[in-house]
């Protein structure tokens, strides 16, 4: 009877060790999955920023003769550009930022007064934005200077 009691205790201890190993392995896989998901979102954000860059170049390129070549004043101007008497769509829609889930982008204003670039509000590269930025969300058009609200 004493041998069986020791054997049952050993089985219980082995079961606890196995549960701990499974718990550690699952925690590591969740952490790795979250990191991979964030990496995918960052990659997608960079692709969207590149789409914005191409749309801004198209907007400047299609400036009607006699008007100054400059970027749009608002991101919505990329959706419906009527400067030349005809409708041009440089973007079909303003996409949501994969990192924030919002269409709340930072519009980097150029020296000509128009939008020069678009950056994510997720925190990556936001601190590196020089000069004046404008809140690009359609619900708020407040002009913001760097370091002010």
Secondary structure as a PSIPRED ss2 file (coil, helix, strand):
# PSIPRED VFORMAT (PSIPRED V4.0)

   1 X C   1.000  0.000  0.000
   2 X H   0.000  1.000  0.000
   3 X H   0.000  1.000  0.000
   4 X H   0.000  1.000  0.000
   5 X H   0.000  1.000  0.000
   6 X H   0.000  1.000  0.000
   7 X H   0.000  1.000  0.000
   8 X H   0.000  1.000  0.000
   9 X H   0.000  1.000  0.000
  10 X H   0.000  1.000  0.000
  11 X H   0.000  1.000  0.000
  12 X H   0.000  1.000  0.000
  13 X H   0.000  1.000  0.000
  14 X H   0.000  1.000  0.000
  15 X H   0.000  1.000  0.000
  16 X H   0.000  1.000  0.000
  17 X H   0.000  1.000  0.000
  18 X H   0.000  1.000  0.000
  19 X H   0.000  1.000  0.000
  20 X H   0.000  1.000  0.000
  21 X H   0.000  1.000  0.000
  22 X H   0.000  1.000  0.000
  23 X H   0.000  1.000  0.000
  24 X H   0.000  1.000  0.000
  25 X H   0.000  1.000  0.000
  26 X H   0.000  1.000  0.000
  27 X H   0.000  1.000  0.000
  28 X H   0.000  1.000  0.000
  29 X H   0.000  1.000  0.000
  30 X H   0.000  1.000  0.000
  31 X H   0.000  1.000  0.000
  32 X H   0.000  1.000  0.000
  33 X H   0.000  1.000  0.000
  34 X H   0.000  1.000  0.000
  35 X H   0.000  1.000  0.000
  36 X H   0.000  1.000  0.000
  37 X H   0.000  1.000  0.000
  38 X H   0.000  1.000  0.000
  39 X H   0.000  1.000  0.000
  40 X H   0.000  1.000  0.000
  41 X H   0.000  1.000  0.000
  42 X H   0.000  1.000  0.000
  43 X H   0.000  1.000  0.000
  44 X H   0.000  1.000  0.000
  45 X H   0.000  1.000  0.000
  46 X H   0.000  1.000  0.000
  47 X H   0.000  1.000  0.000
  48 X H   0.000  1.000  0.000
  49 X H   0.000  1.000  0.000
  50 X H   0.000  1.000  0.000
  51 X H   0.000  1.000  0.000
  52 X H   0.000  1.000  0.000
  53 X H   0.000  1.000  0.000
  54 X H   0.000  1.000  0.000
  55 X H   0.000  1.000  0.000
  56 X H   0.000  1.000  0.000
  57 X H   0.000  1.000  0.000
  58 X H   0.000  1.000  0.000
  59 X H   0.000  1.000  0.000
  60 X H   0.000  1.000  0.000
  61 X H   0.000  1.000  0.000
  62 X C   1.000  0.000  0.000
  63 X C   1.000  0.000  0.000
  64 X C   1.000  0.000  0.000
  65 X C   1.000  0.000  0.000
  66 X C   1.000  0.000  0.000
  67 X C   1.000  0.000  0.000
  68 X C   1.000  0.000  0.000
  69 X C   1.000  0.000  0.000
  70 X C   1.000  0.000  0.000
  71 X C   1.000  0.000  0.000
  72 X C   1.000  0.000  0.000
  73 X C   1.000  0.000  0.000
  74 X C   1.000  0.000  0.000
  75 X H   0.000  1.000  0.000
  76 X H   0.000  1.000  0.000
  77 X H   0.000  1.000  0.000
  78 X H   0.000  1.000  0.000
  79 X C   1.000  0.000  0.000
  80 X C   1.000  0.000  0.000
  81 X E   0.000  0.000  1.000
  82 X C   1.000  0.000  0.000
  83 X C   1.000  0.000  0.000
  84 X C   1.000  0.000  0.000
  85 X C   1.000  0.000  0.000
  86 X C   1.000  0.000  0.000
  87 X C   1.000  0.000  0.000
  88 X E   0.000  0.000  1.000
  89 X C   1.000  0.000  0.000
  90 X C   1.000  0.000  0.000
  91 X C   1.000  0.000  0.000
  92 X C   1.000  0.000  0.000
  93 X C   1.000  0.000  0.000
  94 X C   1.000  0.000  0.000
  95 X C   1.000  0.000  0.000
  96 X C   1.000  0.000  0.000
  97 X C   1.000  0.000  0.000
  98 X C   1.000  0.000  0.000
  99 X C   1.000  0.000  0.000
 100 X C   1.000  0.000  0.000
 101 X C   1.000  0.000  0.000
 102 X C   1.000  0.000  0.000
 103 X C   1.000  0.000  0.000
 104 X C   1.000  0.000  0.000
 105 X C   1.000  0.000  0.000
 106 X E   0.000  0.000  1.000
 107 X E   0.000  0.000  1.000
 108 X E   0.000  0.000  1.000
 109 X E   0.000  0.000  1.000
 110 X C   1.000  0.000  0.000
 111 X C   1.000  0.000  0.000
 112 X C   1.000  0.000  0.000
 113 X C   1.000  0.000  0.000
 114 X C   1.000  0.000  0.000
 115 X E   0.000  0.000  1.000
 116 X E   0.000  0.000  1.000
 117 X E   0.000  0.000  1.000
 118 X E   0.000  0.000  1.000
 119 X E   0.000  0.000  1.000
 120 X C   1.000  0.000  0.000
 121 X C   1.000  0.000  0.000
 122 X C   1.000  0.000  0.000
 123 X C   1.000  0.000  0.000
 124 X C   1.000  0.000  0.000
 125 X C   1.000  0.000  0.000
 126 X C   1.000  0.000  0.000
 127 X C   1.000  0.000  0.000
 128 X C   1.000  0.000  0.000
 129 X C   1.000  0.000  0.000
 130 X C   1.000  0.000  0.000
 131 X C   1.000  0.000  0.000
 132 X C   1.000  0.000  0.000
 133 X E   0.000  0.000  1.000
 134 X E   0.000  0.000  1.000
 135 X E   0.000  0.000  1.000
 136 X C   1.000  0.000  0.000
 137 X C   1.000  0.000  0.000
 138 X C   1.000  0.000  0.000
 139 X C   1.000  0.000  0.000
 140 X C   1.000  0.000  0.000
 141 X C   1.000  0.000  0.000
 142 X C   1.000  0.000  0.000
 143 X E   0.000  0.000  1.000
 144 X E   0.000  0.000  1.000
 145 X C   1.000  0.000  0.000
 146 X C   1.000  0.000  0.000
 147 X C   1.000  0.000  0.000
 148 X C   1.000  0.000  0.000
 149 X C   1.000  0.000  0.000
